[in-house]
Amino acid sequence: MKINLSSFEETQIARKAFFEKLLLPAGIRLDFAFDAVHGLNELTRSLADLHPHKRSLAVLGPQPSPLAEIAMQFASQGFNVQTIPLSFSNFDEGALKTSWSSLKKDTLFILCSAVEPLTGVFYPYEWIRQEAAIKNIFTIIYQSPDSLSHGLIVPETPFESICADPLWGQTSGLTLLLKGERCLGERVLWGEPRYELEAIKKLEEALLTPLPKLNEDKSMVLDFESKIKSRFEGKVHLLSEGMIRLYDRSVFFVDGVGGEALVHQLEEWSIRSFTAAACAWNSPIINPWLIHSGLSTAWVQSSLILPLAEIQKNTTLEHLCEGISSLRAISGN
């Protein structure tokens, strides 16, 4: 025999204990979501329902999935979706300010990720969240595990919400929602969701246990990229120096070299690498946001991403240069 009634009080008790362990300031609402898609829908759509007279929103630079799909669905519902331009190849704070000043007066919220997943570049969300509060515009920030390694973002104003996703990709991994005092609209799902206590405990452990710092080495990454660029003068392009980024990887773009071909070439020397080229992911929609982030289609298709562990190997630089030279010769460059 099984009685199908949930003890919702247990979830409430677990939520309260979690709040206290995170040492959150009064006024913040802590909640859970089944995954990032549920969480982001919860934050965005509840605000839209709470402020039906505001029919505009903005996205900070082109965004990856699932934020791009959420913005697209708002557009299909008649919302004016504005994109705040952002270039990963030539960061310009002046252009950011100009775009910000031109936002529509009925802009309800700004939607953004903390970190772009392929390049490891941090979106300038700190600048946005400060300016947004001045105009009473809400800010919704999505944090994936890589950005959480730099610490959980906690709402500092009543107009901020955070969707923290430390268990990304894990089965039954819940997502944490932190909401400012003004972000308490009606839930998207009516009724009380049944969150398993074990799932809450797993989420709690992921956020309360000191998160493992990413293996980063800024000086080594920059030195490696500088050497590659000097070897192929004018043929290798790098991310903008003005962008804050993760230094657990090296990212560059080589004229006349397909990123996927270079990845396969490096595999022969047991060097692990990645590319943002759509063909490598068997999906033409894997990288559209990069093409609109100041990186040309040719750059994206020629991109190479090397983990720090590979950069640290003594033979990687020479093998990489050999691979680039070989492929450029084949392509006639």
Secondary structure, 3 states (H helix, E strand, C coil): CCCCCCCHHHHHHHHHHHHHHCCCCCCCEEEEECCHHHHHHHHHHHHHHHCCCCCEEEEECCCCCCHHHHHHHHHHCCCEEEEECCCCCCCCHHHHHHHHHCCCCCEEEEEEECECCCCCEECCHHHHHHHHHHCCCEEEEEECHHHHCCCCCCCCCCCEEEEECCCCCCCCCCEEEEECCCCCCCCCCCCCCCCCHHHHHHHHHHHHCCCCCCCCCHHHHHHHHHHHHHHCCCCEEECCCCCCECCCEEEEEECCCCHHHHHHHHHCCCCCCECCCHHHHCCCCCCHHHHCCCCCHHHHHCEEEEEHHHHCCCCHHHHHHHHHHHHHHHCCC
